[in-house]
Amino acid sequence: MSLRGQAHRVDEPVETEVPDSREYDSESAAEVDEALCEAIAAAEADDNEYLAQLLRHELGSHYYQTR
């Protein structure tokens, strides 16, 4: 029987092609996701859509690299 390690979940909808609820195998990967979400929110608050979109793409890259 194989036991899966503890999953680390981030529940933060982002306007990009990643699930609204994302699971990672490591806490550090989830922390990167959370930091990117915070940076996206800050860019949006500053009306910097270029940066927000760039960060959304980075979040997608980070998420799919962990699959």
CNS distance restraints for C-alpha pairs under 8 A (distance, minus, plus):
assign (resid   5 and name CA) (resid  25 and name CA) 6.77 0.50 0.50
assign (resid   6 and name CA) (resid  25 and name CA) 6.65 0.50 0.50
assign (resid   6 and name CA) (resid  26 and name CA) 7.91 0.50 0.50
assign (resid   7 and name CA) (resid  23 and name CA) 5.96 0.50 0.50
assign (resid   7 and name CA) (resid  24 and name CA) 5.62 0.50 0.50
assign (resid   7 and name CA) (resid  25 and name CA) 5.04 0.50 0.50
assign (resid   7 and name CA) (resid  26 and name CA) 7.02 0.50 0.50
assign (resid   8 and name CA) (resid  23 and name CA) 5.39 0.50 0.50
assign (resid   8 and name CA) (resid  24 and name CA) 5.02 0.50 0.50
assign (resid   8 and name CA) (resid  25 and name CA) 6.13 0.50 0.50
assign (resid   8 and name CA) (resid  26 and name CA) 6.36 0.50 0.50
assign (resid   8 and name CA) (resid  27 and name CA) 5.86 0.50 0.50
assign (resid   8 and name CA) (resid  30 and name CA) 6.13 0.50 0.50
assign (resid   9 and name CA) (resid  21 and name CA) 6.81 0.50 0.50
assign (resid   9 and name CA) (resid  22 and name CA) 5.53 0.50 0.50
assign (resid   9 and name CA) (resid  23 and name CA) 4.35 0.50 0.50
assign (resid   9 and name CA) (resid  24 and name CA) 6.31 0.50 0.50
assign (resid   9 and name CA) (resid  30 and name CA) 6.76 0.50 0.50
assign (resid  10 and name CA) (resid  21 and name CA) 5.68 0.50 0.50
assign (resid  10 and name CA) (resid  22 and name CA) 5.18 0.50 0.50
assign (resid  10 and name CA) (resid  23 and name CA) 6.42 0.50 0.50
assign (resid  10 and name CA) (resid  30 and name CA) 6.48 0.50 0.50
assign (resid  10 and name CA) (resid  33 and name CA) 7.33 0.50 0.50
assign (resid  10 and name CA) (resid  34 and name CA) 6.98 0.50 0.50
assign (resid  11 and name CA) (resid  20 and name CA) 5.92 0.50 0.50
assign (resid  11 and name CA) (resid  21 and name CA) 4.34 0.50 0.50
assign (resid  11 and name CA) (resid  22 and name CA) 6.42 0.50 0.50
assign (resid  12 and name CA) (resid  20 and name CA) 5.51 0.50 0.50
assign (resid  12 and name CA) (resid  21 and name CA) 6.32 0.50 0.50
assign (resid  12 and name CA) (resid  37 and name CA) 7.41 0.50 0.50
assign (resid  13 and name CA) (resid  19 and name CA) 7.35 0.50 0.50
assign (resid  13 and name CA) (resid  20 and name CA) 4.22 0.50 0.50
assign (resid  13 and name CA) (resid  21 and name CA) 7.17 0.50 0.50
assign (resid  14 and name CA) (resid  18 and name CA) 7.44 0.50 0.50
assign (resid  14 and name CA) (resid  20 and name CA) 6.61 0.50 0.50
assign (resid  14 and name CA) (resid  37 and name CA) 7.49 0.50 0.50
assign (resid  14 and name CA) (resid  56 and name CA) 7.28 0.50 0.50
assign (resid  15 and name CA) (resid  56 and name CA) 7.29 0.50 0.50
assign (resid  16 and name CA) (resid  56 and name CA) 6.08 0.50 0.50
assign (resid  16 and name CA) (resid  57 and name CA) 7.28 0.50 0.50
assign (resid  16 and name CA) (resid  60 and name CA) 7.18 0.50 0.50
assign (resid  17 and name CA) (resid  60 and name CA) 6.83 0.50 0.50
assign (resid  18 and name CA) (resid  22 and name CA) 7.79 0.50 0.50
assign (resid  18 and name CA) (resid  60 and name CA) 6.00 0.50 0.50
assign (resid  18 and name CA) (resid  63 and name CA) 7.40 0.50 0.50
assign (resid  22 and name CA) (resid  63 and name CA) 7.79 0.50 0.50
assign (resid  23 and name CA) (resid  30 and name CA) 7.50 0.50 0.50
assign (resid  24 and name CA) (resid  29 and name CA) 6.22 0.50 0.50
assign (resid  24 and name CA) (resid  30 and name CA) 5.88 0.50 0.50
assign (resid  24 and name CA) (resid  66 and name CA) 7.20 0.50 0.50
assign (resid  25 and name CA) (resid  29 and name CA) 7.48 0.50 0.50
assign (resid  26 and name CA) (resid  30 and name CA) 6.62 0.50 0.50
assign (resid  27 and name CA) (resid  31 and name CA) 6.17 0.50 0.50
assign (resid  28 and name CA) (resid  32 and name CA) 6.34 0.50 0.50
assign (resid  29 and name CA) (resid  33 and name CA) 6.44 0.50 0.50
assign (resid  30 and name CA) (resid  34 and name CA) 6.24 0.50 0.50
assign (resid  31 and name CA) (resid  35 and name CA) 6.10 0.50 0.50
assign (resid  32 and name CA) (resid  36 and name CA) 6.16 0.50 0.50
assign (resid  33 and name CA) (resid  37 and name CA) 6.24 0.50 0.50
assign (resid  33 and name CA) (resid  59 and name CA) 6.48 0.50 0.50
assign (resid  33 and name CA) (resid  62 and name CA) 7.53 0.50 0.50
assign (resid  33 and name CA) (resid  63 and name CA) 7.65 0.50 0.50
assign (resid  34 and name CA) (resid  38 and name CA) 6.26 0.50 0.50
assign (resid  35 and name CA) (resid  39 and name CA) 6.19 0.50 0.50
assign (resid  36 and name CA) (resid  40 and name CA) 6.08 0.50 0.50
assign (resid  36 and name CA) (resid  55 and name CA) 6.61 0.50 0.50
assign (resid  36 and name CA) (resid  56 and name CA) 7.82 0.50 0.50
assign (resid  36 and name CA) (resid  58 and name CA) 7.92 0.50 0.50
assign (resid  36 and name CA) (resid  59 and name CA) 6.31 0.50 0.50
assign (resid  37 and name CA) (resid  41 and name CA) 6.24 0.50 0.50
assign (resid  37 and name CA) (resid  59 and name CA) 7.83 0.50 0.50
assign (resid  38 and name CA) (resid  42 and name CA) 6.21 0.50 0.50
assign (resid  39 and name CA) (resid  43 and name CA) 6.15 0.50 0.50
assign (resid  39 and name CA) (resid  52 and name CA) 7.68 0.50 0.50
assign (resid  39 and name CA) (resid  55 and name CA) 7.35 0.50 0.50
assign (resid  40 and name CA) (resid  44 and name CA) 6.16 0.50 0.50
assign (resid  40 and name CA) (resid  51 and name CA) 7.65 0.50 0.50
assign (resid  40 and name CA) (resid  52 and name CA) 4.91 0.50 0.50
assign (resid  40 and name CA) (resid  53 and name CA) 7.87 0.50 0.50
assign (resid  40 and name CA) (resid  55 and name CA) 5.99 0.50 0.50
assign (resid  40 and name CA) (resid  56 and name CA) 6.88 0.50 0.50
assign (resid  41 and name CA) (resid  45 and name CA) 6.09 0.50 0.50
assign (resid  41 and name CA) (resid  52 and name CA) 7.54 0.50 0.50
assign (resid  42 and name CA) (resid  46 and name CA) 6.27 0.50 0.50
assign (resid  43 and name CA) (resid  47 and name CA) 6.27 0.50 0.50
assign (resid  43 and name CA) (resid  48 and name CA) 5.14 0.50 0.50
assign (resid  43 and name CA) (resid  49 and name CA) 6.85 0.50 0.50
assign (resid  43 and name CA) (resid  51 and name CA) 6.13 0.50 0.50
assign (resid  43 and name CA) (resid  52 and name CA) 5.20 0.50 0.50
assign (resid  44 and name CA) (resid  48 and name CA) 5.73 0.50 0.50
assign (resid  44 and name CA) (resid  49 and name CA) 6.20 0.50 0.50
assign (resid  44 and name CA) (resid  52 and name CA) 5.99 0.50 0.50
assign (resid  48 and name CA) (resid  52 and name CA) 6.28 0.50 0.50
assign (resid  49 and name CA) (resid  53 and name CA) 5.96 0.50 0.50
assign (resid  50 and name CA) (resid  54 and name CA) 6.23 0.50 0.50
assign (resid  51 and name CA) (resid  55 and name CA) 6.12 0.50 0.50
assign (resid  52 and name CA) (resid  56 and name CA) 6.18 0.50 0.50
assign (resid  53 and name CA) (resid  57 and name CA) 6.33 0.50 0.50
assign (resid  54 and name CA) (resid  58 and name CA) 6.35 0.50 0.50
assign (resid  55 and name CA) (resid  59 and name CA) 6.12 0.50 0.50
assign (resid  56 and name CA) (resid  60 and name CA) 6.28 0.50 0.50
assign (resid  57 and name CA) (resid  61 and name CA) 6.21 0.50 0.50
assign (resid  58 and name CA) (resid  62 and name CA) 6.07 0.50 0.50
assign (resid  59 and name CA) (resid  63 and name CA) 6.06 0.50 0.50
assign (resid  60 and name CA) (resid  64 and name CA) 6.08 0.50 0.50
assign (resid  61 and name CA) (resid  65 and name CA) 5.96 0.50 0.50
assign (resid  62 and name CA) (resid  66 and name CA) 6.63 0.50 0.50
assign (resid  63 and name CA) (resid  67 and name CA) 7.00 0.50 0.50
